Amino acid sequence: MTNQRVANQHVADKPYANQRVTAPIRRVAIVAGGRTPFIKSGKAFAEIDSLAMAVHATRGMLDRSGIDPELIESVVFGTMTPDPLKPNLARELVFEAGLPINAEAHTVASYCITGLRAVTVVADAIAGGRIDVGLAGGVDSLTRASMDLFREPSTGLNMGEHMELTCKEWDIPRERQDEVALASHRNAVAAREKLAGEIHPLLGEETDSGPRADTSLEALAALRPVFDPEHGTLTAGNSSPVTDGAAAVLLMSEEKAAECGLEPLAYIGGMAYAAHDPSDGLLMAPAIAVPRLLESTGVSLAEIDLIEIHEAFAAQALASAAAWERGWKGAPTGPVDWSRVNVNGSSIAVGHPWAATGTRILTTLAHEMKRRDARYGLVSICAAGAMAGAFLLSR
């Protein structure tokens, strides 16, 4: 038995206690991933719609990978900013991107975990043997988003206002938030050459607009709080920016990838979702999802080589890590090794077109795992509605 097989078997043999975590029946491989640059809303992509960005990300990924698009049997794409004249964006993507006309297609929406949800639908179909190859992704033009989308319907507060409440409850210092934001920028700037392999230039834009080589703790400290001007700690510098962009991944069964002569970037070792009462912290559901995933797969946090925590706010990443360590909503995970977290930057620097973030993170993590020959990678993403998603990738 090869080392790779042993590593994957460690995940596959673990029992799943309930239906809240999806255990692959057939192993599901990520074989390709790609995206547009992520661009600050109202700028270079202001005149391009979500469908055009989704088409560009999809075609760029397929063209660069050399994988025959005729293999695709299912297309699941997500968006939080739908065009009312094109409500099933995924089906329009089939037509506009030249995908097989008989490919099933539907559109999903689940706030910031939309991209993960799209991947889950395709992965479940592959794991269950219904299809062998599927495309998943997400796109948002937040240039065109209603400001009402930024406010939580159940509470009337926006996400930043909710996060300020969590900051105070968890005593997250402003300086530590700025340190996480600075690391995001520095890591993203250092990773530009690597990330270029995932990005397909569009409208003259070749790189993400967010990463800043000139930022510093002093510059971040000078920014004023946005959501609670008198007592708050969340600023434009330690929060994710409003962004436009699209990302897509191609999934295959392990058997189909072998048949096509493709080396998977990584396998999906487990998926978990969680939700709780917003009064416990609107963006704190990762405190449930991640411990649940680790317990169900039998993999400890100490075994994880690379951790991707979506940076809706630096404070959210810090609060999630604190909750895991303390066992607030699950078994204590042990300490988070921040040298393994967001090694190529994350949403604060790279940007956050809501529905595209999940597939962007999976793509970047899978590529980095391959570069490092890493065994395990963890994804944690919070979402409005007091929800969260978590993935374990393995090699």
C-alpha positions in Angstrom: 0.0 0.0 0.0 1.4 3.4 -1.0 1.9 6.3 1.4 -0.7 8.2 -0.4 -3.2 5.4 0.0 -2.4 5.1 3.6 -2.9 8.8 4.2 -6.3 8.7 2.5 -7.3 5.5 4.2 -6.8 7.1 7.5 -9.8 9.4 6.7 -11.9 6.9 4.8 -11.9 4.2 7.5 -13.2 6.5 10.3 -16.9 6.0 11.2 -19.4 8.9 10.8 -21.7 9.2 13.7 -24.6 11.0 12.1 -25.7 12.5 8.8 -24.5 16.0 9.5 -21.1 15.1 8.0 -20.9 13.6 4.5 -18.6 10.6 4.2 -17.6 9.9 0.6 -18.6 6.4 -0.7 -16.4 6.8 -3.7 -13.5 9.2 -3.2 -13.9 12.6 -4.8 -10.9 14.3 -6.3 -10.3 18.0 -7.0 -8.5 17.8 -10.4 -8.5 21.5 -11.4 -9.5 24.9 -10.1 -9.3 28.5 -11.4 -10.8 31.9 -11.0 -10.9 35.5 -12.2 -8.8 38.1 -10.4 -10.8 39.4 -7.4 -11.3 43.1 -7.9 -12.7 45.8 -5.6 -16.3 46.5 -6.4 -17.1 49.5 -8.5 -13.8 49.3 -10.3 -12.6 47.3 -13.3 -15.4 44.7 -13.3 -18.2 47.2 -12.6 -19.6 46.8 -16.1 -19.3 43.0 -16.4 -22.1 40.8 -15.1 -21.9 37.7 -12.9 -22.5 35.3 -15.8 -19.6 36.7 -17.9 -17.3 36.4 -14.9 -18.4 32.8 -14.3 -17.9 31.9 -17.9 -14.4 33.4 -17.9 -13.4 31.5 -14.7 -14.8 28.2 -16.1 -13.3 28.5 -19.6 -9.9 29.6 -18.2 -9.7 26.7 -15.8 -10.7 24.2 -18.5 -8.4 25.6 -21.2 -5.4 25.7 -18.8 -6.0 22.2 -17.5 -6.5 20.7 -20.9 -9.5 18.6 -19.6 -12.2 17.8 -22.1 -15.3 19.8 -21.1 -17.4 17.1 -22.7 -16.7 15.0 -19.6 -18.8 17.3 -17.4 -22.1 15.8 -16.4 -23.3 18.3 -13.8 -22.8 22.0 -13.2 -23.6 23.6 -9.8 -22.9 27.3 -9.5 -23.7 29.7 -6.7 -24.4 33.4 -6.5 -25.9 35.8 -3.9 -26.5 38.5 -6.5 -28.7 36.8 -9.1 -29.8 38.4 -12.3 -33.6 38.3 -12.2 -33.7 37.6 -15.9 -31.3 34.6 -15.5 -32.4 33.0 -12.2 -30.6 29.7 -13.0 -27.2 31.1 -13.6 -25.7 27.5 -13.8 -27.8 26.6 -16.8 -26.9 29.8 -18.6 -23.2 29.0 -17.8 -23.7 25.7 -19.7 -24.8 27.6 -22.8 -22.4 30.5 -22.6 -19.3 28.5 -21.7 -19.8 25.8 -24.3 -20.3 23.0 -21.8 -22.2 19.8 -22.7 -25.8 20.8 -23.5 -27.1 17.7 -21.7 -25.3 18.6 -18.4 -27.7 19.0 -15.5 -27.4 22.4 -14.0 -28.7 24.3 -11.0 -27.9 27.4 -8.9 -27.4 27.6 -5.2 -27.3 30.4 -2.6 -26.1 30.2 1.0 -24.3 33.4 1.8 -20.5 33.1 2.2 -20.6 29.2 2.1 -22.3 29.2 -1.2 -19.2 28.0 -3.0 -18.8 25.1 -0.5 -22.4 24.2 -1.0 -22.0 24.0 -4.7 -19.0 21.7 -4.3 -21.0 19.5 -1.8 -23.8 19.0 -4.2 -21.4 17.8 -6.9 -19.3 15.8 -4.5 -22.3 14.0 -3.1 -23.4 13.0 -6.7 -20.0 11.7 -7.5 -19.6 9.9 -4.1 -23.0 8.3 -4.6 -22.1 7.0 -8.1 -24.7 9.1 -10.0 -22.1 11.0 -12.0 -18.3 10.8 -12.5 -17.4 14.4 -13.3 -18.9 17.7 -12.2 -18.2 21.4 -12.2 -18.8 23.6 -9.1 -18.2 27.3 -8.4 -19.5 30.6 -7.4 -19.6 34.2 -8.5 -20.8 37.6 -7.2 -20.8 41.1 -8.6 -21.1 43.0 -5.3 -21.0 46.1 -7.4 -24.6 45.3 -8.3 -25.6 44.1 -4.8 -28.3 45.8 -2.8 -27.1 47.2 0.4 -29.9 45.3 2.1 -27.8 42.1 1.5 -25.3 43.3 4.0 -27.8 43.4 6.8 -28.9 40.2 8.7 -32.7 39.8 8.1 -33.3 38.1 11.5 -31.6 40.8 13.6 -31.5 44.0 11.6 -27.8 44.3 12.2 -25.1 44.1 9.6 -22.3 41.5 9.8 -19.8 44.1 11.0 -22.1 45.2 13.8 -22.6 41.6 14.9 -18.8 41.0 14.8 -18.2 44.0 17.1 -20.5 42.3 19.6 -18.5 39.1 19.3 -15.2 41.0 19.6 -16.3 42.4 22.9 -17.6 39.0 24.2 -14.4 37.2 23.2 -12.1 40.1 24.1 -10.3 40.2 20.7 -7.7 43.0 20.8 -7.5 45.5 18.0 -3.7 44.9 17.7 -4.1 41.2 17.2 -6.7 41.8 14.5 -4.3 44.1 12.7 -1.5 41.5 13.0 -3.8 39.0 11.2 -4.7 41.5 8.5 -1.0 42.4 8.0 -0.1 38.7 7.7 -2.9 38.3 5.1 -1.4 41.1 2.9 2.2 39.9 3.3 1.3 36.3 2.5 -0.8 37.2 -0.5 1.9 39.6 -1.9 4.5 36.9 -1.4 2.3 34.3 -3.1 1.5 36.4 -6.2 3.6 34.2 -8.5 1.9 31.0 -7.2 -1.6 32.5 -7.3 -1.0 33.6 -10.9 -1.3 29.9 -11.9 -4.9 29.9 -10.6 -6.0 33.3 -12.0 -7.2 33.9 -15.5 -6.7 37.6 -16.5 -9.9 39.5 -17.4 -10.4 43.0 -18.8 -6.7 43.7 -18.4 -6.6 42.7 -14.8 -4.0 40.0 -14.1 -3.9 40.0 -10.3 -6.1 40.6 -7.3 -6.6 44.3 -6.5 -6.5 43.9 -2.7 -3.0 42.7 -1.6 -0.9 45.6 -0.5 2.9 45.5 -0.2 3.1 48.9 1.5 0.8 48.3 4.5 2.1 48.1 8.0 0.9 47.7 11.6 1.3 51.5 11.9 -0.9 52.2 8.8 -3.5 49.7 10.0 -3.6 51.1 13.5 -4.3 54.6 12.1 -7.6 53.5 10.6 -10.8 54.4 12.4 -13.4 51.8 13.4 -16.3 51.5 10.9 -19.1 49.7 12.6 -18.8 51.1 16.2 -16.9 54.4 15.8 -16.7 55.1 19.5 -15.8 51.8 21.0 -15.2 49.4 18.1 -12.1 47.7 16.7 -13.2 46.6 13.2 -11.7 48.8 10.5 -11.5 48.7 6.7 -8.0 47.3 7.2 -8.9 44.3 9.2 -12.2 43.5 7.4 -12.6 41.8 4.0 -13.4 44.3 1.2 -16.4 44.4 -1.1 -15.3 42.5 -4.2 -16.3 41.2 -7.6 -15.1 37.8 -9.0 -15.7 34.2 -9.8 -14.1 30.8 -9.1 -14.7 27.2 -10.2 -13.4 23.7 -9.5 -13.6 20.5 -11.4 -14.4 17.3 -9.4 -14.0 13.7 -10.5 -14.4 10.3 -9.0 -11.0 8.8 -8.1 -11.6 6.1 -10.8 -12.5 8.6 -13.5 -9.4 10.7 -12.7 -7.2 7.6 -13.1 -8.9 6.7 -16.3 -8.2 10.2 -17.7 -4.6 10.0 -16.5 -5.0 13.0 -14.1 -3.2 13.4 -10.9 -5.7 14.8 -8.3 -4.6 18.0 -6.5 -6.4 16.6 -3.4 -9.3 14.5 -2.3 -12.3 15.6 -0.3 -11.9 13.7 3.0 -14.9 15.1 4.8 -17.5 17.9 4.8 -19.5 19.4 7.7 -22.0 22.2 8.1 -23.4 23.9 11.2 -25.9 26.5 12.3 -26.9 28.1 15.6 -28.7 31.0 17.1 -27.4 34.4 15.9 -27.4 35.5 19.6 -24.4 33.2 20.1 -22.5 35.1 17.5 -23.7 35.6 13.9 -20.3 34.4 12.5 -19.4 31.8 15.2 -20.8 28.6 13.7 -17.3 27.5 12.7 -17.0 26.8 16.4 -19.4 23.9 15.8 -18.5 22.8 12.2 -14.8 22.4 12.6 -14.7 20.3 15.8 -17.6 18.2 14.4 -15.5 17.6 11.2 -12.4 16.7 13.1 -14.2 14.3 15.4 -16.0 12.6 12.6 -13.0 12.1 10.5 -10.7 11.1 13.4 -8.1 13.7 12.3 -6.7 16.0 15.0 -6.0 19.7 14.5 -2.3 18.9 15.2 -2.3 16.6 12.1 -3.5 19.4 9.8 -0.7 20.7 7.6 -2.5 23.8 6.2 -5.5 25.7 7.6 -7.6 28.0 5.6 -9.8 30.3 7.8 -12.0 32.7 5.8 -11.3 36.2 6.9 -14.6 37.8 6.8 -13.0 39.9 9.6 -9.7 39.2 11.3 -11.6 39.1 14.5 -13.8 36.3 13.2 -10.8 34.1 12.4 -9.4 34.8 15.9 -12.7 34.2 17.7 -13.1 30.9 15.8 -9.6 29.7 16.7 -10.3 30.7 20.4 -13.5 28.7 20.3 -11.9 25.6 18.9 -9.1 25.8 21.4 -11.4 26.2 24.4 -14.0 23.7 23.3 -16.8 26.3 23.3 -19.2 24.3 21.0 -17.3 21.0 20.7 -14.4 19.1 21.9 -11.3 21.2 22.4 -9.0 21.0 19.4 -5.7 22.0 21.0 -3.8 25.2 19.9 -4.0 26.7 16.4 -0.5 26.9 14.8 -0.8 30.3 13.1 2.2 29.6 10.9 0.0 27.1 9.1 -3.0 29.5 8.7 -3.7 31.3 5.4 -0.2 30.9 4.1 -1.1 32.5 0.8 -3.2 35.2 2.3 -7.0 35.2 2.6 -10.1 37.3 2.2 -8.8 40.4 3.9 -6.1 40.8 1.2 -7.4 38.7 -1.7 -11.0 39.9 -1.5 -14.4 38.3 -0.9 -17.0 38.0 -3.7 -19.3 36.0 -1.4 -20.3 33.0 -3.5 -16.8 32.7 -5.0 -14.8 32.5 -1.8 -15.4 28.8 -1.0 -14.2 27.6 -4.4 -11.3 30.1 -4.3 -10.1 28.7 -1.0 -10.5 25.1 -2.0 -8.5 25.8 -5.2 -5.7 27.6 -3.4 -5.5 25.0 -0.7 -5.5 22.1 -3.1 -2.7 23.6 -5.1 -0.6 24.4 -2.0 -1.1 20.9 -0.7 0.2 19.5 -3.9 3.2 21.8 -3.8 4.1 20.8 -0.3 3.0 17.2 -0.6 0.8 18.0 2.5 -1.3 15.2 4.0 -4.2 17.2 5.3 -5.8 20.6 4.7 -8.7 22.2 6.7 -11.2 24.8 5.4 -13.4 26.9 7.8 -15.9 29.4 6.4 -18.4 31.4 8.4 -21.6 32.7 6.8 -24.5 35.1 7.5 -27.5 33.4 9.0 -25.3 32.1 11.7 -24.1 29.2 9.6 -20.7 27.7 8.7 -19.0 25.1 6.5 -15.8 23.1 7.0 -13.9 20.8 4.6 -11.1 18.4 5.1 -8.8 17.8 2.1 -6.4 14.9 2.0 -3.5 13.7 -0.2 
